[in-house]
Amino acid sequence: MPSPAEQYYPSEPKAPIIKTPEVPGPESKKRLAELNDLYDCRPAAFMADYEKSIGNYITDVDGNVMLDVYAQIASIALGYNNPALIEATKTPEMIRALVDRPSLCSFPPTDLEKSLNQLLKFAPKGQNRIWCGLSGTDANELAFKAAFIYYKSMQRGYDAEFTAEEEESVMNNEEPGAPHLSILSFKKAFHGRLFAAASVTNSKAVHKLDFPQFHWPHAEFPDYKYPLHEHEEENRKEDERCLANAEKIINTWETPIAAVIIEPVQAEGGDNHASKYLLQGLRDLTLKYGIVYIIDEVQTGVGATGKLWCHEHADIQPPPDIVTFAKKFQTCGYFFHEPKIVPNKPSRQFNTWCGDPARMLIGGAIGQEITDKKLVEQCSRVGDYLFGKLEELQKQYPKKLLRLRGKNRGTFIAWDLETGEERDAFLKKMRANGVNIGGCANSTVRLRPTLTFEEKHADILIDVLKKVLQE
């Protein structure tokens, strides 16, 4: 029986095709320079030709065809020009969503309930409610707002009316209507680049400079030793140190901590994996102190770690209060289960669109394809295969694959080089040899292929990697 990639992409290339001495090539450089007069594209690696890209291969305007293990910064689930998703764009529901884009809470369409129930089919365990947004950062900021409203509602009484003092003071951005509350996040975290999200982001200064930040705390995130099975005792002590640090902040910070947010894997901050012990320990702390527990699955969610949602590896009990999503789902928002996280009065969690119905339809189609094609199980299998190959390479090049991590986490795999300069040169060489690959933090290489990435693609990646390491 044909594999999912063969079913979707019978004409997918068998190998990369490189036509220019380096990537970006001359046409990419020319077109990017022209575009930069209109739109800041200085971070661009090359200019892509999406019409010619297919499956696990991205094509640029110079005709270079690269195996893509970065996949639009982890946001392409099924590969380029996926036929099932193309069919999903041709429905009457999609046409209405695009042409008449409804204000979902003010004038909901007749098919909204169907779209939401389709997304909820793929919700994390323990979550049965959903709120939709416009981006990953927006999903997190909406979650913060929901957490603050819920936290204060539990203190005031869910059905209690606002006092006159609250209503008057909030119009001046003052207490008690505008309470001084905080979100606890972690050092090296990345939760987005907007105002509140930047205040919980702690990975790079460039994400945060020159605009006001909330005075919110960042707890220590564990610095584990690898391989994990050889350092269990040391890593447990590191978890306990970080949990103690988080509890100290909860007890001593100048304003009450209303919520804790954590990524199961700190992606932008360096692919730092949180252990099951840490994630459950934080759940225990949030219950102890009456704090909302938010899991940020914007990058880790939708199958790439060998489970549909990364935090499910930890089997957190009881389930987190809020789980945010975006990226591979192609739609954004948060899942939750506590009915009182819905604000006590209408129009408190509200905007014009309250999500994008077109993206919600695509998200539902992505989830269905992942389920029908058993792509989470495939990702787990292929990830194990690829990690084994990387472990063999690490023995040959121990200084080129430092802190290899992501074992038993699907294709959510990373390693470090000794310096940022060495890492950046490595990424460039990989592209020049036919593999589009990404980095994070100062010196980390991260893999983010699609869920249709198979063993044959892993073999190509390893062959190119060997070639570059030998240079």
C-alpha positions as CSV (number, residue, x, y, z in Angstrom):
1,M,0.0,0.0,0.0
2,P,1.4,3.5,-0.9
3,S,2.6,5.6,2.0
4,P,0.9,8.9,2.9
5,A,3.6,10.8,1.0
6,E,3.2,8.6,-2.0
7,Q,-0.6,8.9,-1.9
8,Y,-0.4,12.7,-1.6
9,Y,2.6,13.4,-3.8
10,P,3.3,10.8,-6.5
11,S,5.4,13.3,-8.3
12,E,7.4,14.5,-5.3
13,P,11.1,14.7,-6.2
14,K,13.3,11.7,-5.3
15,A,16.2,14.0,-4.1
16,P,17.1,17.7,-3.9
17,I,18.1,19.6,-7.0
18,I,20.5,22.5,-6.6
19,K,21.2,24.8,-9.5
20,T,23.2,27.7,-7.9
21,P,26.5,27.6,-6.0
22,E,24.8,29.0,-2.9
23,V,21.3,29.6,-1.5
24,P,20.0,32.2,-1.9
25,G,20.9,32.3,-5.6
26,P,21.1,35.4,-7.8
27,E,17.4,35.5,-8.7
28,S,16.4,35.2,-5.0
29,K,18.8,38.0,-4.0
30,K,17.5,40.3,-6.8
31,R,13.9,39.7,-6.0
32,L,14.4,40.0,-2.2
33,A,16.2,43.3,-2.8
34,E,13.3,44.6,-4.8
35,L,10.8,43.4,-2.2
36,N,12.7,45.0,0.6
37,D,11.8,48.4,-0.8
38,L,8.2,47.6,0.0
39,Y,8.3,45.1,2.9
40,D,11.0,44.3,5.4
41,C,12.3,40.9,4.3
42,R,15.8,41.1,5.8
43,P,15.4,37.9,7.8
44,A,14.5,36.0,4.5
45,A,16.6,32.9,3.7
46,F,15.5,32.9,0.0
47,M,12.4,33.7,-2.1
48,A,10.2,30.6,-2.5
49,D,8.1,29.5,-5.4
50,Y,5.1,27.9,-3.8
51,E,3.5,26.9,-7.0
52,K,6.4,24.6,-7.8
53,S,6.9,23.4,-4.2
54,I,5.4,20.0,-3.4
55,G,5.2,17.6,-0.5
56,N,8.4,17.7,1.6
57,Y,10.3,19.8,-1.0
58,I,10.4,23.6,-1.2
59,T,11.4,25.3,-4.5
60,D,13.0,28.7,-4.8
61,V,12.9,31.2,-7.6
62,D,16.3,30.1,-8.8
63,G,14.9,26.6,-9.4
64,N,16.6,25.0,-6.4
65,V,14.5,22.2,-4.9
66,M,15.3,21.5,-1.3
67,L,14.1,18.9,1.2
68,D,12.4,21.1,3.8
69,V,12.9,20.1,7.4
70,Y,11.9,23.6,8.6
71,A,8.4,23.7,7.0
72,Q,7.6,27.4,7.5
73,I,8.9,27.5,11.0
74,A,7.0,24.3,12.0
75,S,3.7,25.4,10.5
76,I,3.1,23.1,7.6
77,A,1.6,19.9,8.7
78,L,0.9,17.9,5.6
79,G,3.4,19.2,3.0
80,Y,3.2,21.8,0.2
81,N,0.2,21.8,-2.2
82,N,-1.5,19.0,-0.3
83,P,-4.4,17.7,-2.5
84,A,-6.8,17.1,0.5
85,L,-6.4,20.7,1.7
86,I,-6.8,22.0,-1.9
87,E,-10.1,20.1,-2.1
88,A,-11.1,21.7,1.3
89,T,-10.7,25.1,-0.2
90,K,-13.3,24.4,-2.9
91,T,-16.4,23.9,-0.7
92,P,-19.3,26.3,-0.5
93,E,-18.5,26.8,3.2
94,M,-15.0,27.9,2.4
95,I,-16.2,30.4,-0.3
96,R,-18.6,31.9,2.2
97,A,-15.9,32.1,4.9
98,L,-13.5,33.9,2.6
99,V,-16.0,36.2,0.8
100,D,-18.3,37.1,3.6
101,R,-15.9,36.6,6.5
102,P,-18.5,36.7,9.4
103,S,-18.2,38.3,12.8
104,L,-18.5,35.0,14.5
105,C,-19.9,36.1,17.9
106,S,-22.1,38.9,16.5
107,F,-23.6,37.1,13.5
108,P,-22.5,33.4,13.6
109,P,-23.0,31.4,10.4
110,T,-25.1,28.3,10.4
111,D,-22.0,26.0,10.0
112,L,-20.0,27.4,12.9
113,E,-21.0,24.7,15.3
114,K,-19.9,22.1,12.8
115,S,-16.5,23.7,12.4
116,L,-15.9,24.0,16.1
117,N,-17.0,20.4,16.8
118,Q,-14.6,19.3,14.1
119,L,-11.7,21.1,15.8
120,L,-12.7,19.7,19.2
121,K,-12.4,16.2,17.8
122,F,-8.6,16.8,18.0
123,A,-8.5,18.6,21.3
124,P,-6.0,17.6,24.0
125,K,-7.2,15.0,26.5
126,G,-9.5,16.6,29.1
127,Q,-10.4,19.7,27.0
128,N,-13.8,20.1,25.6
129,R,-14.2,23.8,24.9
130,I,-12.5,26.1,22.4
131,W,-11.9,29.8,21.7
132,C,-10.4,30.9,18.4
133,G,-8.0,33.7,17.6
134,L,-5.9,35.0,14.7
135,S,-2.2,33.9,15.4
136,G,-0.1,32.0,17.9
137,T,0.8,35.2,19.8
138,D,-2.9,36.2,19.8
139,A,-3.8,32.8,21.1
140,N,-1.5,33.3,24.1
141,E,-2.6,36.8,24.8
142,L,-6.3,35.7,24.7
143,A,-5.3,32.9,27.1
144,F,-3.8,35.5,29.5
145,K,-6.9,37.6,29.3
146,A,-9.1,34.6,30.0
147,A,-6.8,33.6,32.9
148,F,-6.9,37.1,34.5
149,I,-10.7,37.3,34.2
150,Y,-11.2,33.8,35.6
151,Y,-8.7,34.5,38.5
152,K,-10.6,37.6,39.6
153,S,-14.0,36.1,39.0
154,M,-13.1,33.3,41.4
155,Q,-12.1,35.9,44.1
156,R,-15.1,38.1,43.6
157,G,-17.6,35.3,42.9
158,Y,-18.4,34.3,39.4
159,D,-21.9,35.8,39.3
160,A,-21.1,38.8,41.4
161,E,-21.6,42.3,39.9
162,F,-18.7,44.7,39.5
163,T,-18.5,47.5,42.1
164,A,-18.9,51.1,41.2
165,E,-15.3,51.6,42.3
166,E,-14.1,48.9,39.9
167,E,-16.0,50.4,37.0
168,E,-14.7,53.9,37.7
169,S,-11.1,53.0,38.4
170,V,-10.6,50.8,35.4
171,M,-11.4,53.8,33.1
172,N,-8.2,55.4,34.5
173,N,-6.2,52.2,34.3
174,E,-6.1,52.0,38.1
175,E,-6.9,49.5,40.8
176,P,-9.1,47.8,41.7
177,G,-10.7,47.7,38.3
178,A,-7.3,47.3,36.6
179,P,-5.7,44.9,39.2
180,H,-2.0,44.4,39.4
181,L,-1.5,40.8,38.5
182,S,1.3,38.8,36.9
183,I,1.9,35.8,34.6
184,L,4.8,33.5,35.6
185,S,6.8,32.3,32.6
186,F,10.3,30.8,32.2
187,K,13.8,32.0,31.2
188,K,14.5,31.2,27.5
189,A,10.7,31.0,26.8
190,F,9.1,32.3,23.6
191,H,5.4,33.0,23.6
192,G,5.2,35.7,20.9
193,R,6.2,39.2,20.0
194,L,3.1,41.3,20.8
195,F,2.9,43.4,24.0
196,A,1.7,40.9,26.7
197,A,3.4,38.0,24.9
198,A,6.7,39.8,24.8
199,S,6.6,40.2,28.6
200,V,6.6,36.4,29.0
201,T,9.1,35.9,26.2
202,N,12.7,35.6,27.4
203,S,14.7,34.1,24.6
204,K,16.3,37.1,22.7
205,A,16.5,40.8,23.5
206,V,15.6,41.7,19.9
207,H,12.1,40.3,20.5
208,K,11.5,42.8,23.3
209,L,13.5,46.0,22.9
210,D,12.0,49.5,22.8
211,F,8.5,49.0,23.9
212,P,7.0,48.7,27.4
213,Q,7.1,45.4,29.3
214,F,4.9,44.2,32.1
215,H,6.9,43.6,35.3
216,W,6.3,39.8,35.2
217,P,8.7,37.2,36.5
218,H,10.6,34.5,34.7
219,A,11.4,31.3,36.6
220,E,14.4,29.0,36.0
221,F,14.0,26.4,33.3
222,P,15.9,23.2,33.8
223,D,19.3,22.8,32.0
224,Y,19.3,19.0,31.5
225,K,22.3,16.8,30.8
226,Y,22.1,14.5,27.8
227,P,21.6,11.7,27.1
228,L,18.8,11.7,29.6
229,H,19.1,8.0,30.7
230,E,22.7,8.6,31.8
231,H,21.9,11.6,34.0
232,E,18.6,10.8,35.7
233,E,19.6,11.7,39.2
234,E,21.2,15.0,38.2
235,N,18.3,16.0,36.0
236,R,15.8,15.2,38.8
237,K,17.7,17.5,41.1
238,E,17.6,20.2,38.4
239,D,13.8,19.8,38.1
240,E,13.4,20.1,41.9
241,R,15.6,23.2,41.9
242,C,13.4,24.9,39.2
243,L,10.2,23.9,40.9
244,A,11.5,25.4,44.1
245,N,12.4,28.6,42.3
246,A,8.9,28.8,40.7
247,E,7.2,28.3,44.1
248,K,9.4,31.0,45.7
249,I,8.4,33.4,43.0
250,I,4.8,32.6,43.5
251,N,5.1,33.3,47.2
252,T,7.3,36.4,47.0
253,W,6.5,38.3,43.8
254,E,5.3,41.9,44.3
255,T,2.0,41.2,42.6
256,P,-0.1,38.0,42.7
257,I,0.6,35.3,40.1
258,A,-2.6,34.6,38.3
259,A,-1.3,32.1,35.8
260,V,1.8,30.0,34.8
261,I,2.6,29.5,31.1
262,I,5.1,27.0,29.8
263,E,6.1,25.4,26.5
264,P,6.5,21.6,26.7
265,V,9.6,22.2,24.6
266,Q,11.0,25.7,24.5
267,A,11.3,25.9,20.7
268,E,12.7,29.4,19.9
269,G,14.6,29.4,23.1
270,G,16.8,26.4,22.1
271,D,14.6,23.3,22.0
272,N,14.7,22.8,25.7
273,H,12.5,19.9,26.7
274,A,10.5,19.9,29.9
275,S,10.3,16.6,31.8
276,K,7.2,14.9,32.8
277,Y,8.2,15.5,36.4
278,L,8.5,19.2,35.9
279,L,5.2,19.6,34.0
280,Q,3.3,17.6,36.7
281,G,5.1,19.5,39.5
282,L,4.0,22.8,38.0
283,R,0.4,21.5,37.9
284,D,0.7,20.6,41.5
285,L,1.8,24.2,42.3
286,T,-0.9,25.8,40.3
287,L,-3.5,23.7,42.2
288,K,-1.9,24.5,45.6
289,Y,-2.0,28.3,45.0
290,G,-5.2,28.6,42.9
291,I,-3.3,29.6,39.7
292,V,-4.3,29.0,36.1
293,Y,-2.0,26.6,34.3
294,I,-1.5,27.4,30.6
295,I,0.4,25.0,28.2
296,D,1.7,26.8,25.1
297,E,1.4,24.2,22.3
298,V,1.7,26.7,19.5
299,Q,4.8,25.1,18.0
300,T,4.8,21.7,19.8
301,G,1.1,20.8,19.0
302,V,-0.5,18.8,16.2
303,G,1.6,15.6,16.1
304,A,5.3,16.6,15.6
305,T,6.4,15.1,18.9
306,G,4.8,11.7,18.3
307,K,1.6,12.6,20.2
308,L,-1.1,15.0,18.9
309,W,-0.2,17.3,21.8
310,C,3.3,17.3,23.3
311,H,2.1,17.7,26.9
312,E,0.2,14.4,26.6
313,H,3.6,12.7,27.0
314,A,3.5,13.9,30.6
315,D,-0.1,12.7,31.3
316,I,-0.6,15.8,33.5
317,Q,-3.3,15.2,36.1
318,P,-5.7,17.0,36.3
319,P,-5.3,18.3,32.8
320,P,-4.0,21.9,32.3
321,D,-6.6,24.7,32.5
322,I,-5.8,26.1,29.0
323,V,-3.9,24.8,26.0
324,T,-3.0,27.3,23.2
325,F,-2.6,26.2,19.6
326,A,-1.6,27.5,16.2
327,K,1.2,26.7,13.7
328,K,0.5,23.2,12.2
329,F,-3.2,23.5,12.9
330,Q,-3.3,26.5,10.6
331,T,-5.9,28.0,12.9
332,C,-5.3,29.5,16.3
333,G,-6.8,29.8,19.8
334,Y,-7.0,27.8,23.0
335,F,-8.7,24.8,24.4
336,F,-10.1,24.6,27.9
337,H,-12.6,22.6,30.0
338,E,-13.7,24.7,33.0
339,P,-17.0,26.4,32.1
340,K,-16.2,29.4,34.3
341,I,-13.2,30.3,32.1
342,V,-15.9,31.7,29.8
343,P,-16.3,35.3,31.2
344,N,-19.3,35.9,33.4
345,K,-20.6,38.6,31.1
346,P,-20.8,38.8,27.2
347,S,-18.4,40.8,25.1
348,R,-15.5,40.5,27.6
349,Q,-13.6,38.0,25.5
350,F,-14.5,39.5,22.1
351,N,-13.3,41.2,18.9
352,T,-14.7,41.7,15.4
353,W,-14.0,38.2,14.0
354,C,-13.2,36.0,17.0
355,G,-11.1,33.8,14.8
356,D,-11.0,33.1,11.1
357,P,-13.7,30.6,9.8
358,A,-11.6,29.9,6.7
359,R,-8.7,28.8,8.8
360,M,-10.9,26.9,11.1
361,L,-12.2,24.9,8.1
362,I,-8.6,24.2,7.1
363,G,-7.7,23.2,10.7
364,G,-10.5,20.7,10.8
365,A,-9.4,19.2,7.4
366,I,-5.7,19.0,8.7
367,G,-6.8,17.2,11.8
368,Q,-8.9,14.7,9.8
369,E,-6.1,13.9,7.4
370,I,-3.7,13.4,10.3
371,T,-6.1,11.0,11.9
372,D,-7.2,9.1,8.8
373,K,-3.6,8.7,7.6
374,K,-2.3,7.9,11.1
375,L,0.4,10.6,10.7
376,V,1.1,11.0,14.4
377,E,2.0,7.3,14.6
378,Q,4.1,7.7,11.5
379,C,5.9,10.7,13.0
380,S,6.7,8.7,16.1
381,R,8.1,5.9,14.0
382,V,10.1,8.1,11.6
383,G,11.4,10.2,14.5
384,D,12.8,7.1,16.3
385,Y,14.4,6.0,13.0
386,L,16.0,9.4,12.4
387,F,17.2,9.8,16.0
388,G,18.9,6.5,15.8
389,K,20.8,7.7,12.7
390,L,21.7,10.9,14.4
391,E,23.0,9.0,17.4
392,E,25.3,7.1,15.1
393,L,26.6,10.3,13.5
394,Q,27.1,11.9,16.9
395,K,29.6,9.2,17.8
396,Q,31.6,10.2,14.7
397,Y,31.2,14.0,15.2
398,P,30.7,14.5,18.9
399,K,31.6,18.3,18.7
400,K,29.2,18.8,15.8
401,L,26.2,17.3,17.4
402,L,26.3,18.5,21.0
403,R,23.4,17.8,23.4
404,L,21.4,15.8,20.9
405,R,17.9,15.8,22.2
406,G,14.3,14.8,21.3
407,K,14.5,11.0,21.7
408,N,11.0,9.5,21.7
409,R,9.6,12.9,20.7
410,G,8.8,12.2,17.1
411,T,10.8,14.5,14.7
412,F,11.0,17.3,17.3
413,I,14.8,16.8,17.4
414,A,17.6,19.3,18.0
415,W,21.3,19.6,18.7
416,D,23.9,22.3,19.4
417,L,27.0,23.5,17.7
418,E,29.8,25.1,19.7
419,T,29.1,28.7,18.5
420,G,26.4,30.7,16.8
421,E,28.8,31.5,13.9
422,E,29.4,27.8,13.4
423,R,25.7,27.1,13.5
424,D,24.8,29.8,11.0
425,A,27.5,28.6,8.6
426,F,26.2,25.0,9.0
427,L,22.6,26.1,8.0
428,K,23.9,27.9,4.9
429,K,25.9,24.8,3.9
430,M,22.9,22.5,4.3
431,R,20.8,24.7,2.1
432,A,23.6,24.8,-0.5
433,N,23.5,21.0,-0.5
434,G,19.7,20.7,-0.8
435,V,18.2,20.8,2.7
436,N,16.3,23.7,4.1
437,I,16.9,23.6,7.9
438,G,16.4,26.0,10.7
439,G,18.0,27.1,14.0
440,C,17.0,28.6,17.3
441,A,18.6,30.2,20.3
442,N,22.3,31.1,19.8
443,S,23.7,27.8,18.5
444,T,21.0,25.3,18.1
445,V,19.9,23.4,15.0
446,R,16.2,22.3,15.1
447,L,14.3,19.9,12.9
448,R,10.7,20.7,12.0
449,P,9.7,18.5,9.0
450,T,6.1,17.9,8.0
451,L,4.1,14.9,9.3
452,T,4.4,13.3,5.8
453,F,8.2,13.1,6.3
454,E,9.2,9.5,6.0
455,E,12.3,7.3,6.4
456,K,13.3,7.9,2.8
457,H,13.4,11.7,3.5
458,A,15.3,11.0,6.7
459,D,17.9,9.1,4.7
460,I,18.3,12.1,2.4
461,L,18.7,14.4,5.4
462,I,21.4,12.1,6.9
463,D,23.3,11.8,3.6
464,V,23.4,15.6,3.2
465,L,24.3,16.0,6.9
466,K,27.2,13.6,6.5
467,K,28.5,15.4,3.5
468,V,28.4,18.8,5.3
469,L,30.0,17.4,8.4
470,Q,32.9,16.0,6.4
471,E,33.7,19.3,4.8
